[in-house]
Amino acid sequence: MKLTIIGTGYVGLVTGTCFAEVGHKVVCVDNNEKKVQMLRAGGIPIYEPGLEEMVKKNVAAGRLSFTSSTKEGVEKSDVIFIAVPTPPQPDGSVDLSFIETVARDIASAMTSYKIIVDKSTVPVKTGDKVAETIKRYCKAKVEFDVISNPEFLREGFAVEDLMKPDRVVIGVRSQRPVQAMKDVYTPFNAPIIVTDINSAELIKHAANSFLALKISYINAVANICEASGANVEEVATGMGMDIRIGRRFLHAGLAFGASCFPKDLSAFIKISETLGYDFALLKEVVQINADQMDRFLGKIRDTLWVLKDKKIGVLGLAFKQNTDDVRMSPAIELCQRLIKEGASLRVYDPKAMEKAKEVLKNATYVDDMNAIADGCDAVVIATEWPEFKKLDLDRARKALTHPIMFDGRNLFDPREMEAMGWIYKSVGR
């Protein structure tokens, strides 16, 4: 099929590339001409495992192309996916200005029937507004359908998630666009759920909020484990073996972050308020997550006492492993708060240092994780990169003024660390 993706961020670029990989003809649109030129030249603006090779392969095959012209994208395709940012506003609501602008641009360029797909995460009833906007600004007065097709991609595993989805959700007002959307997704061999458009829009917020709830729940349990001498890893394993619960997202740690969970939680709370319901449960999820950062900082203060003039090595800046995304990263927040209290930092991340430099300026960036402890008073693990498990612990212990580690991701075994002579503080153990 002929498809257009408007927006080449984490969602749009992965979606367009994977569509091309299964044989569709895809045009990716972005209003940033420099980004378009980079993509045409084989550069990738984000790090996502497997993506760069797949982009180059499909560009070379002629199935994937890039343009800064929305008009060109609309003219060349039957189905147009909107995958632009929906950033949070100070009150927790969602900024839909990018969606509105794209809807107007699509409307101006339409001269025949098109299917317009909301791929961005948007509040329920956004589809109504997109349809109204297109109807208002479409001079040709042609027919169209607006549908919802939420994404469920995990950064760091996005290519895998799109190539092997556990479900595809399509929200529609009529049956006319259903077969075309099934044709788009048939190569992926995934269950396709067809709903009304409002239900589809709610599914994404409900799903992400539930996953955030699981993380906050196990973090709260971790606090009980610390107070009682239990081990949260063993508790989570025992819980997770119950098929009604499952082990995924039951990993205690520093906190959750990124552009999805915090934003979607706040948006769902605000959406609920707008619809007349106080979603108090989700407000508590947000509070537990904030408290988790405070508790972890408290451990650092309790052990190091005064943070002013302390030198601390921090491993991890991305919000999670396998990505260079530092948006709303707990690791970045932790660094900023340590600096605010007077500490000086040495920091390292396998992929995210260049992007981190834009938001974390008062830190020393090192190129080797094994040099992170040099001259420091303590080491902090803030992101769960697997390679951090290979840290040269003997070298780090000898390089520190005192062998102190604060492990916000529970990468090491407490008994083994203590046997090696470390003062080791983790989460819930």
GIKA-V604742 format. One record per backbone hydrogen bond with DSSP energy under -1.0 kcal/mol. NH is the residue of the N-H (numbers start at 1). CO is the residue of the C=O. If there is no record, write none. Layout:
nh->{NH	NH}
co->{CO	CO}
This chain:
nh->{3	4	5	6	7	13	15	16	17	18	19	20	21	22	23	24	25	26	27	28	29	30	36	37	38	39	40	41	42	43	51	54	55	56	57	58	59	60	61	62	63	64	65	67	73	74	75	76	78	79	80	81	82	83	89	92	95	100	101	102	103	104	105	106	107	108	109	110	115	116	117	118	119	120	126	129	130	131	132	133	134	135	136	137	138	139	145	147	148	149	157	161	162	163	164	168	170	171	172	178	181	182	183	184	185	186	188	189	193	195	200	201	202	203	206	207	208	209	210	211	212	213	214	215	216	217	218	219	220	221	222	223	224	225	226	227	228	229	230	232	235	236	237	238	239	240	241	242	245	246	250	254	258	264	265	266	267	268	269	270	271	272	273	274	275	276	277	280	283	284	285	286	287	288	289	290	291	292	293	294	295	296	297	298	299	300	301	302	303	304	305	309	310	312	313	314	315	316	319	329	333	334	335	336	337	338	339	340	341	342	343	344	346	347	348	356	357	359	360	363	364	366	371	372	374	375	376	377	379	380	381	382	383	385	388	389	390	391	393	396	397	398	399	400	401	404	405	406	407	408	417	418	419	420	421	422	423	425}
co->{25	79	27	81	29	9	11	12	13	14	15	16	17	18	20	19	1	63	3	65	5	67	32	33	34	35	36	37	39	38	48	50	51	52	53	54	55	56	57	59	58	58	26	28	69	70	71	72	2	2	115	4	117	6	93	89	87	96	97	98	99	100	101	102	103	104	105	106	78	145	80	147	82	82	123	125	126	127	128	129	130	131	132	133	134	137	114	116	171	118	154	157	158	159	160	191	193	148	195	175	177	178	179	180	181	182	185	186	168	170	196	197	198	199	202	203	204	205	206	207	208	209	210	211	212	213	214	215	216	217	218	219	220	221	222	223	224	225	225	428	231	232	233	234	235	236	237	239	242	242	247	408	328	260	261	262	263	264	265	266	267	268	269	270	271	273	272	278	279	280	281	282	283	284	285	286	287	288	289	290	291	292	293	294	295	296	297	298	299	300	301	342	307	344	378	346	380	348	325	326	329	330	331	332	333	334	335	336	337	339	338	310	312	364	314	352	353	356	356	361	345	347	368	369	371	399	373	311	404	313	406	315	315	383	385	386	387	388	391	392	393	394	395	396	376	402	423	379	425	381	413	414	415	416	418	417	403	405}
